[in-house]
């Protein structure tokens, strides 16, 4: 039932309004002052307010101003019932936020006409408001679904990158989870350096492609269980250019960064690296980050030409490379999160990953 709040400090006026409105099926709420009116509005949420102007303590103008301060009641229809006829009083009412006026003494037909008109407007506003809320809720649900689907796609994309980039190192059965460890090392270091969230995510996807060019290196060099001779080393160094060439020309941001990383992750801070002999900040920041992550994991891992170094020796070599092999700032970031690095190392342990892959293969 439609609720109408009548506010007047004269009981006879309240009874009159009730007598005029109740026969039309409206539920009448009554308040003899502004304070009680505000309380009823909060508790009963009426559909329309008929408000006297001249009341003690709090007049009708002040009641309107207080009602309009609450965003929930911006569309609540308020009719001022007043004996005031001066134009200034009506302007004051409009400025306070009233929707219409009825002059005393109240005429029944005029009262019903104005009430019905404003209730129609309120019903239309309520319809629009409810539609907007439903639309916002539906958009929020669809957005949530899209975000969930997007996250699944990103997860699948990263898994695909890991699996495809492992092809370049698959012949070396001891490389295992190298690409997963070093890419997560890169993410941790990038965050410590204060890189943007978007940049960090791009590095996560791009870093695993750092050694993609090894797919073009002959097996007798790639898997040689001894130190490479000078001519073999020159061929081995070509994996940086090969990887960059494979990744060249993509519109995808993470593949563009992958091209940069593939080419420059063996550059050194002092300019003695390859293939371009870049020095200092000439080396892109992603390349500087991947350099330390790649070397640290290689030191800790078994390779055809060496057994894994101890953690203590690996950390010592990284520290000794500060300012010559590695960017000093990146080294400092690495050691600032040393325990996080070690957690990643444990999380992506070769034995654990190999077990997980074997279980996955059996399911297939």
N, C-alpha and C positions, 0 to 999 in steps of 0.2 A: 504494500500500500504506500502511496506517495505521502511523504511526511512534510508538513509545513510548520515551521516554528514561528509563533507569534510572540513578539516582544513588546510589552507596554507596561508602564508602571501603574496604570489604572485598570483594576480588575474588570470593570464594566466593558471597557474597550476589548479586552481579551475575550470575554463572553460573546460580544457582538461578532467578532471575527470568526469565532468558532461556529456560531449560529449560521453565518453566511457561507462558510466553506465546508463544514462537515457533511451537509446533505449531498454534496458532489462527490463524496467518497474519499475525501482527504483525511489522513490522520493528523490531528492538531496537537502540537506540543506548545507549552506555554512557559514564558519566563517573564518575571516582573521587573527585571533589571538586566543591565548589560553583562555583569559578571556571571549570572546564572545562564544567560544566553550563550556565552562563550563555552561554558561547561557542557551545555546540552549539544552544541554543535560538535564538540569533541567526542561525546559519547554516543549520540544518536544519529549523527550524520544526516541531517534533514536535506530534503531536495530543494527547499526554497525557504527564505526568511522574510517575514513581514516585520519591519523594524520601526518602532516609534523613534522620533528624533529627540524630543524634549523629555529627558529622564534624569533623575538626580545621580550624582557620583560619576556616571559614565554615560555621555549622550550617544545618540545613534551614530554620529560621525566617527567617534572614537572606536565604537564597537566594530564598524566596518573596517577601519584601518587595521585593527588587531586581527580580524578575520583574514584580511588579504595578505597579512604577513606570512601566513602559512600557505605554502604552495599547493597543499591538498585542496584548498578552498578557493582557488583563484577563479574557478568557473561556477561557484555556488551563487545562484540568483538571489539578489537582495533588493527588496522593494522598500523604500522609505515611505512610511505612512505619517504624514505631517500636516500640521495646520499652517506651516510657514509657506508664504506665497512669494516672498522676495526672490528675485532672480539670483542674488548673491548666495542665498541659502541652497538653492538647487545646484548652482555651480560647485559649492562646497561639497555637496553630496556626491556629485559626479567625480570630483577630484579624489574623494575618499574611496570611491570604488563601488558605488551603488549602481544598479542596473535600470531602475525605474522609480517613479514616484506615484503615490496615490494621495490625494488631498482629503483631509477630514472636513466635514463628515463623509464617511466612506459610502460610495454607491455600490450596491451589490453587483450590478451588471459590469461596471467598470472593473471592479475587483476581480471577478471571475475571468474576465477577458485578459487582463494583464497577467494574472497567475497562470492561466493556460498557455498564453504566448511564451512566457519565460520558461515554463516547464518543457515546452516543445524544444526550445533552444537548448535547454540543459540535456534533454534526451539525445539530441543530435550530437552535442559535445561529448556526452558519455559514450555514445556509439563510436565516435572518432577516436576517443581516448582508449577504449577497449580494443578497437581494431589496431591502433598503434602499438599497444602493449603486446597483443597477440603476434603482430608482425615482428616486433623487436625480439620476442621470445623465439619465434620461428627462425629469424635470422641468426640469433645466438646459437640455437641448436644446430642449424646448418653449418655455421662457422666452426662450431666444435667438431662436427663430423668431418668437415673439410680439413681442419687442422690435424685431426687424428689420422685421416687418410694420407695427408701430406707427410706426417711423421713416419708412417709406415713406408711410404715411397722413399723417403730419405734413408731410412734404415736399410731398406732393400738395396738402394743405390750404393750405400757404403759397403754393404756385404759383397755386392757385385765387384766393386773396386778392389776390395781386399782379395777376392778370389782371382780376378783377372791379373792383378799386379803380381800375385804369387807365381804366376806362370813364368815370369821372367827369372824367378829364383827357384823354380820347382825342381830343377835338376840337382840343386844342393839341398838334400833332405834335412840338413841341420838348421836351415834358416827359419823354419817353423813359423812362429808368430811374430817374426821380426817386424813386419809391416804394421801390425796392430800395436805392438809396444811403442815403436818409434813415432807413430802418428799420434798416440795419446801423450807421449812425452812432449811432442810439439805443442799440443793443445794446452797442456799444463804450463809450459814455458811462456807461450803466447799470452795466456791469461795473466801470468805474473808480470809480464812486460806492459800490461795495460792495453793490449790491442782490443779493438771493438769486437763485440759478440759475433758480428757478421764475418769479420776477418778470421776470427778463431775457428768458426765453423768451416769456412772455406779451406783453411789450412788442414783441418781434420780430413777433408775429402781429397785434398791435393797431395798431401805428404806421402801417402802410400805409393804414389806413382814415381817416386824419386829415382828408383833404379829400373824403371821400365825398359830402358835401353839395353839392359843386360841380355835381353832376348836376342839381340843381334851380335853378341860376343860368342865366338867359337867355344865349344865345350872344353877343348884341350887347354884353353887359357882360363876360362871361367872356373873350371874344376881342378886346376893344377894344384897338387898337394905340396907346393914348394913356392919359393919366391919367384916372381916373374922376371924374365930377363928384360933388358931395355926395350927391345922391339915388341915383346908381348905386352909390356906395360903401356906402350903407346896405343896398342890396339884396345887394351882394357879401358883406357881413358876415353875412348870414343863412345862409351855407353851413355855419356852425358849428352852428347850431340844427337845420338840416335834416339834417345828418349824424348828430347825436345822436338825432334823432327816428327816422331810418331804423334805427339800431342798438338802439333802446330795446326792453327787454322780453325779451332773450335770457337763457338760463340758462348759456350758454358764457362762461367767465371772460374769454377774450381779446376776445369781442365786448362784454362789459360794460366792459372797459377801453377798447376802441375807442370806445364811446359817450362816455366821459369825455374821451378825447384829442380826439375830433372837436369837442367843445364848448369845450374850454379851451386848445387849442394856440396860440390868438392872444391869450391873456391875458398881461399883462406884470408883471414883478416890482414895478414902482412903482404898479400899479393902473390904468394908462392903457389897458389892452387891452380886448378885447371877447370874448364878449357880456355878461359879468356883472361886469366891472370888478374881478375878484379881485386880491388883492395878496399878495405874499410867499408864505409857506407855505400860504396859503389855496388856492393853485393846486396841484393834485395833482402829485406828483413826476414822473409820466409825462408830464403836460402840459408841465412845465418842460423836460424832456429833449427832447421832440418839438419844442418851440418853437425851440430853438437848432439842431437838426438840420435842420428845415424851412427856416429862414431861411438857414443856411449854403449849403444846396444851391440854394435859389432865387437867391441872389446869384451863384452860379457858373454858373447855367443861363440859356439864352435864353428869353425870354417874349415874348408878343405886344407888350408895351409896353416892352421893353428888351432890350439885348444883354447877354451875360454879363459880370460884373465880373471883374477879374483876381483871382488867388488872394490876392495881397498886400492888395488893397483889401477883399476879402471877410473876411479874417482881421482886418483893422483894424476893420471895422464890428462884428464880433462882440465884439472886445475893448472897443470903445467902449460896447457895450450892457450891459456888466457892471454890475449894480446898478440899472439902470433898466429895460431891456427884459428882460434875462435874470437868472436866479438866479446870484449870484456863484459859488456852489459848483459849479454845473453848468458855468459858463464855465471855471473852473479845471480841472475834470475834462476838458473838451474840449481845452484847450491842453496838458494833461499827456499826452494821447495823440494829439497833432497828427499825428505821422507815421503812426499807424494810420488816422486819419481820411483822410489823403491816399492811403493804400494802397487804402482802400475806394472812394474817388473814382475812382482809376485802374481798379480791378477792375470797377466797374459803369459804365464810360464809355459814353455814349450810342451812339457809333458801334459799339462792340463788341456792345452789347446788341441794337441794331437788326439787325446782321449775323446774330447768333445766332437772333433771331426769324424773320428771313427764311429762314434755312436750315431751321428747324423747320417753317415753313409749307410749304416745298417738299416736305419729307418727307411731310406730311399729304396 
